[in-house]
Amino acid sequence: MKPMLNIALPKGRLGEKVYAMFEKAGFDCPAIRETNRKLIFENAENGVRYFWVKPSDVAIYVEHGVADIGVAGKDILLEYEPDVYELMDLDIGKCRMAVAAKEDFYDDPEHTLRVATKFSNIARNYYRSQGRDIDIIHLNGSIEIAPILGLSDVIVDIVETGTTLRENKLAVVETIVPISARLIANKSGFRFKNEPITKLMEQMSKLLEEEK
């Protein structure tokens, strides 16, 4: 019997897209397509076990070795800096991490910049590289409202279409980094299960080439 490759998938639309890619690459698990509330699915014949987890938790499962590989957004990897291998960019789930503010915002360098974000580490590292003094206000949701109500000067957040920003009279001031889904691996798992992981990477690379 093949050694089981444990794969953490992010719940939601991104995870469904990712599984479709794995399926095309020959790592299918028919049970995952069934309508039920199960979280763990396996196909012993293909040597794969999938499980659904919250997107922000994928890297934790991989780092701790519960999953050999997984798929996480670049935002999660930059924010939490897990001790994992980043194997490849899957070129899906594309967006960007950006600084946004009210349309009439003026950045006065004489004052400490108040930054509202749920990505405190990314914001801190970005402004540190610019030598800018900031005060981080960590929020967990509805970040866009912070500058409107005067809680912050700017926000650091993920921007996809920018529609929410425009509807709230906010605009992107700077792009920090492009974001997309990345295939990651547990460092020990990558050594011990190198053959199936390498095979999957090769198949995924072929798929990405075909779609270009």
Number of C-alpha atoms within 10 A of each C-alpha: 7 10 12 18 21 22 26 28 25 25 16 12 10 18 22 16 14 20 22 13 18 18 13 13 18 13 22 22 20 11 14 20 11 8 7 8 6 11 12 15 18 20 17 14 12 16 17 19 20 24 19 20 19 13 20 15 16 26 30 19 17 27 23 15 17 15 24 26 30 29 27 28 25 23 23 20 19 15 16 15 13 16 15 21 16 19 16 15 18 21 11 15 19 14 19 19 22 20 21 25 25 20 14 8 14 9 11 8 9 8 10 13 18 19 26 27 26 21 22 19 14 23 23 17 13 15 15 12 8 8 9 15 15 15 14 20 15 13 14 9 9 9 18 23 16 20 20 16 9 10 13 21 21 27 29 27 24 22 20 14 10 14 12 13 18 13 9 13 14 23 21 20 16 12 15 17 16 14 22 17 24 22 19 27 26 25 18 15 19 19 12 12 15 12 11 18 19 13 14 16 18 13 18 20 15 12 16 15 9 8 6 5
